[in-house]
Amino acid sequence: MSRSHTGVTAEQGSVACTVSEVIDRVAGKWSIGILVAAAEGPVRFSELERRITGISRRMLTLNLRKLEREGLLVRTVYPTVPPRVEYTCTEMALELHESLTALVSWAKRHGPDIARAHSEYDAAHGAGQEADTRAVAAA
């Protein structure tokens, strides 16, 4: 949709994020897991690292910085030796957490239905992999 159809001027558009930009920023592979873990209360880096299976230290650091920049996490550094750092969800992130919880619940309820639909589709249209290969070759 163009800006002329949304009523957003170029000046407003540079400040405001579109829906797709917001979703891109908060729905990354690791962002959701981080937000879910941090929603339970202040959480330390090492605790996040243990809770989120498969995330590297670098990827965790990058995502924490991104979520802090987006206004979804607050980073608090305590003046101890070694320094203690905790991450806490903002009110905006806690509101998002409610939506994520609903999405997770929906996925658990409908996961079997989606798997069944995949099987039925693949059976009706030939093996899925072969159909995908033919579609790519035809394009």
N, C-alpha and C positions, 0 to 999 in steps of 0.2 A: 504494500500500500504506500503510495507516495505521500510526502508531507502535505501536499495541497489537499489531500482527502482526509487528513487527520486533524486539521485545524492547528497544527504545530508549526510555528514559524521556524526559520533556520536558527534564530537566536535561542528560542526555547529548546529546540531539538538538540543543541550542543550541550545543554545542561541536563535535560531529562533523558532517561533511557527508554527505549522502546521495549515492549514486552519481550521480544526475542532477545534483545541485549541482556535484559535482566535474567531471563532463563539461562542464557549462555553463561552468565557470571556465577549463578548459584547452583546450577545443576550439573556440575562437572562430575567426573567419575569419583573423585575423592571428596569433594565438597560436602556432599550429602552425608557421608559417614562421619566427617568431622563435626558437622552441625548436630547430628543426632547424638554423638558422644558428648559434645560440649553442652547440650541442652539440659543434662542432668545436674549441672553445677560446674563450678570452676574445675578445670582439668589441666594437668601438666602435659608438657610435650611428650615425655616418656610414656605416660599413660595412653595418650592418643596413639603413639607408635605401637603399643601392645594391642590396643583394641581394634585397630584398622589393619586387617590382614592384607599383606602384600604391598603396603605403601613403603616407599624408601624414605630415608631421612630428608633427602633433598626435596622430594615431591611433597612431603608433609610440610616442610618449611615454606615452600612456594605457595601452597594452598592456604596455609595459615596467614601469610602476608596478604594474599589476595582477599581472603574473607575479612581480614581486619580493614583493608582499604575499602571494601564494599560496605563497611559499617555493620557487619554481621557478628564480628567478634571484637572483644576488647582484650588487649594484651596487658597484663599487669606484671611488672618486674619488682620483686622484693629485694631490698638491699642486704642480702645475706651472702655468705661465702660458702659454696658457690652461689651465684644468683639463682633465685627461684622464680620461675615464670609460669603464670597461669593464664588460661584463656577462658573467657566467659562469653556466653551468648548475649547479644543486645536484645532489647524488647522486640525489635524488628525480626531478629533471627528466631526468637521464641514463637512469634506468630507464624513464621515460615515453618517451624518445626511441627506445628499442628497440621499444616497442610501435608507435610512429608509423611507424618504418621498416618494420615488418611490414605495417601497414595500407597504406602507399604501395606496397609490393611487390604486395600483393593487388589494389589498385586498378589497377595497371599490367597485371597478368595478366588481370583480369576486365573491364576497361573495354570491350573489344570485345564481350564476351558481353552486357553490360548494354545497350550501344547496339543490338545485334541484337535483344535481347528487347523493347526499346522499339519498334523498327520492326515486329516481328511483332505486338505487342500493338495498335499503332496501326492496322496493316493489318486485323487481325481485328475491331477495334471501331470502325472508321471513323477519320477523321482525328482525332488526339489533341486538337487545339484545339477542334474542334466538339463532341467528347464532353465535354470539360471545361466548355464553355459551357452545354451542356444539363444537366449535373449541377448546376451552380450555380443555374441558372434553376429547376430542379425543387425545390431545397432551399428 
